[in-house]
Amino acid sequence: MLTPYPPGIPAVLPGEVLTGPVLQYLRSGIEAGMNVPDAVDTRLSTVRVMVESDG
């Protein structure tokens, strides 16, 4: 889950597709002083994608 603060409302939930507009929103917010504490890389320079296996 990626929850930028402020406002503290999740922008991405587990299982959602991470789209270009969402990444742009998060990255522009970070440039403006927003914090994304849930991200492994809080600057969102990189994004870790986890894939669930079927078995």
C-alpha positions as CSV (number, residue, x, y, z in Angstrom):
1,M,0.0,0.0,0.0
2,L,1.3,3.5,-0.8
3,T,-0.2,6.1,1.5
4,P,1.1,9.6,0.9
5,Y,1.1,12.0,3.8
6,P,-0.5,14.5,3.8
7,P,-3.4,13.6,3.1
8,G,-2.9,10.1,4.6
9,I,-5.3,8.4,2.1
10,P,-4.0,5.3,0.3
11,A,-3.2,6.1,-3.4
12,V,-2.4,2.4,-4.2
13,L,-3.7,-0.7,-2.6
14,P,-2.2,-4.2,-2.8
15,G,-3.2,-5.8,-6.1
16,E,-3.8,-2.6,-8.0
17,V,-2.0,-1.8,-11.2
18,L,0.5,1.0,-10.7
19,T,-0.2,3.4,-13.6
20,G,1.8,6.3,-15.0
21,P,-0.6,9.0,-13.7
22,V,-0.5,7.5,-10.1
23,L,3.3,7.5,-10.2
24,Q,3.4,11.0,-11.4
25,Y,1.0,12.1,-8.7
26,L,3.2,10.5,-6.0
27,R,6.4,11.8,-7.4
28,S,5.1,15.3,-7.8
29,G,3.8,15.2,-4.3
30,I,7.2,14.1,-3.0
31,E,8.8,17.0,-4.8
32,A,6.3,19.3,-3.0
33,G,7.2,17.8,0.4
34,M,4.7,14.9,0.7
35,N,6.0,11.8,2.5
36,V,5.3,8.2,1.3
37,P,6.3,6.2,4.4
38,D,5.0,2.8,3.1
39,A,7.4,2.7,0.2
40,V,10.7,0.9,0.4
41,D,12.2,3.8,-1.5
42,T,10.5,6.8,0.0
43,R,11.7,9.0,-2.9
44,L,10.1,6.6,-5.4
45,S,13.2,6.6,-7.6
46,T,12.6,2.9,-7.8
47,V,9.5,0.8,-7.4
48,R,9.6,-2.8,-6.1
49,V,6.9,-4.9,-7.7
50,M,5.9,-8.2,-6.0
51,V,4.3,-10.9,-8.1
52,E,2.3,-13.6,-6.4
53,S,2.9,-17.1,-7.8
54,D,0.0,-19.5,-8.5
55,G,1.5,-22.4,-6.6
